[in-house]
Structure formats: C-alpha cells, structure tokens
Amino acid sequence: MSAFPGLYNYWIVIFLMMTGLYIVIASGNLIKKIVGLNIFQTSVFLLYISMGKVSGGTAPIVANPGALYANPLPHVLILTAIVVGIATTSVGLALVVRIKEAYDTIEEDEILLQDSKL
C-alpha cells in the first residue's frame, strides 16, 4: 500500500478515462458525447505526461554530462495533440449545429427515428 500515494495520477487517469467512456456510451445527446470524448482525451494527455516525467530529471541541456535527463518529446507531442483536439472538437460542434438545423434535435435516438421514416 506504500506505492499508492506515488501513483495517484494514474488513478486519476483511470477515473477520467472511464468517466469519458461512460458518457460517450450512455448518452444520446451529441453535445454530451463530444464532452465525453474531450474528457477521455484529457485522460490520455495526463497519462502521457505522467509517463514522460522522470523523477530527478533535468532539462536536456548538455552542460552537465552524466546527469539524469527528462525526455521532452512526450510533452511536445501532447502540445500538438491539444491543438488537434481543439480542432476536432470545433469540427464536431459545427457538425452538431448542422445536424440541429437539419433534424431539429441533437438527440441520437430522435435523429435515427426521423432518418428511418425517410
């Protein structure tokens, strides 16, 4: 049980991941599904950042040979993923607006019902 306090960030990742997945699966509202995907995406960001952390590591500047360095690549990739996530969210919300204009609802069941009548 002594390892538990040092791994709390992984428990947060698991909680956020399961919460986001539950929202995506259980909700029929398209906005809630996008929010669930964003929560899931945030948990993945936290997972990569947690794995990229080196305890006692410094910035990779070659002034002190033999020192313990932290790899900056996971953090840089997460910055790129955040930008892609924002773009994906904005496209998803734009699609929800178009669906609302076309079907007059954003509930998945009602959209499928209207679509089956056509």
C-alpha positions as CSV (number, residue, x, y, z in Angstrom):
1,M,0.0,0.0,0.0
2,S,3.0,2.3,0.2
3,A,3.2,2.6,-3.6
4,F,-0.4,4.0,-3.8
5,P,0.3,7.7,-2.8
6,G,3.0,7.9,-5.5
7,L,0.7,6.6,-8.2
8,Y,-2.4,8.9,-7.6
9,N,-2.1,10.5,-11.0
10,Y,-2.6,7.1,-12.7
11,W,-5.8,6.6,-10.6
12,I,-7.0,10.0,-11.8
13,V,-6.3,8.9,-15.4
14,I,-8.3,5.7,-15.0
15,F,-11.2,7.6,-13.4
16,L,-11.3,10.2,-16.1
17,M,-10.9,7.6,-18.9
18,M,-13.8,5.5,-17.5
19,T,-15.9,8.6,-17.0
20,G,-15.4,9.8,-20.5
21,L,-16.1,6.4,-22.0
22,Y,-19.3,6.1,-19.9
23,I,-20.5,9.4,-21.1
24,V,-19.9,8.5,-24.8
25,I,-21.6,5.2,-24.5
26,A,-24.5,6.1,-22.2
27,S,-25.5,9.5,-23.5
28,G,-27.7,10.0,-26.6
29,N,-27.1,13.8,-26.7
30,L,-24.4,14.7,-29.3
31,I,-23.0,17.6,-27.2
32,K,-22.6,15.2,-24.2
33,K,-20.8,12.7,-26.4
34,I,-18.3,15.4,-27.5
35,V,-17.8,16.4,-23.9
36,G,-17.2,12.7,-23.1
37,L,-14.6,12.4,-25.9
38,N,-12.9,15.5,-24.5
39,I,-12.7,14.0,-21.0
40,F,-11.4,10.8,-22.4
41,Q,-8.8,12.7,-24.5
42,T,-7.7,14.7,-21.4
43,S,-7.1,11.4,-19.6
44,V,-4.8,10.3,-22.4
45,F,-2.9,13.6,-22.2
46,L,-2.4,13.1,-18.4
47,L,-1.3,9.5,-19.0
48,Y,1.4,10.5,-21.5
49,I,2.6,13.4,-19.3
50,S,2.8,11.1,-16.3
51,M,4.8,8.6,-18.2
52,G,7.1,11.2,-19.5
53,K,8.0,12.5,-16.1
54,V,11.5,11.4,-14.8
55,S,12.0,11.8,-11.1
56,G,15.0,13.9,-10.5
57,G,15.5,14.6,-14.2
58,T,16.5,17.9,-15.6
59,A,16.1,19.7,-18.9
60,P,18.2,18.0,-21.7
61,I,20.9,20.7,-21.9
62,V,24.4,19.1,-22.3
63,A,26.1,21.3,-19.8
64,N,26.4,18.6,-17.2
65,P,27.5,15.3,-18.7
66,G,26.3,12.2,-16.8
67,A,23.2,13.9,-15.4
68,L,19.7,12.4,-15.5
69,Y,17.7,14.0,-18.3
70,A,14.0,14.1,-18.9
71,N,12.8,13.4,-22.4
72,P,10.8,16.5,-23.7
73,L,9.3,14.6,-26.6
74,P,6.1,13.4,-24.8
75,H,5.3,16.9,-23.7
76,V,5.8,18.3,-27.2
77,L,3.6,15.6,-28.6
78,I,0.9,16.5,-26.1
79,L,1.0,20.1,-27.1
80,T,0.4,19.0,-30.7
81,A,-2.4,16.7,-29.6
82,I,-4.1,19.5,-27.7
83,V,-4.2,21.6,-30.8
84,V,-5.6,18.7,-32.8
85,G,-8.1,18.0,-30.1
86,I,-9.4,21.6,-30.2
87,A,-9.7,21.4,-34.0
88,T,-11.6,18.1,-33.8
89,T,-13.9,19.5,-31.1
90,S,-14.7,22.5,-33.1
91,V,-15.5,20.4,-36.2
92,G,-17.7,18.1,-34.1
93,L,-19.6,21.1,-32.7
94,A,-20.0,22.5,-36.2
95,L,-21.5,19.2,-37.3
96,V,-23.8,19.2,-34.3
97,V,-25.1,22.7,-35.4
98,R,-25.7,21.4,-38.9
99,I,-27.5,18.3,-37.5
100,K,-29.6,20.5,-35.3
101,E,-30.6,22.6,-38.4
102,A,-31.4,19.5,-40.5
103,Y,-33.2,17.4,-37.9
104,D,-34.3,19.9,-35.3
105,T,-32.8,17.9,-32.5
106,I,-29.4,16.7,-31.2
107,E,-30.7,13.5,-29.6
108,E,-29.3,10.4,-31.3
109,D,-32.5,8.3,-30.9
110,E,-34.7,11.0,-32.4
111,I,-32.3,11.5,-35.4
112,L,-32.3,7.8,-36.1
113,L,-36.1,7.7,-35.8
114,Q,-36.5,10.6,-38.3
115,D,-33.9,9.1,-40.6
116,S,-35.7,5.7,-40.7
117,K,-39.0,7.3,-41.7
118,L,-37.4,8.7,-44.8
